[in-house]
């Protein structure tokens, strides 16, 4: 990961922490939940960890 990409991710995580979570793209929301240890945000996004895919 380049310095620019890391800086962008940190900026996104700070935005999420400051209450701008809804404005982020999905991939940045997922990264922010991991970096900030906010599993409750995953629940709000309906990411339950269940994989009910049919083969």
Buried (B, 14 or more C-beta within 10 A) or exposed (E): EEEEEEEEBEEBBEBBEEEEBEEBEEEBBBBBBEBBEBEEBBEEEEBEEEEEEEE
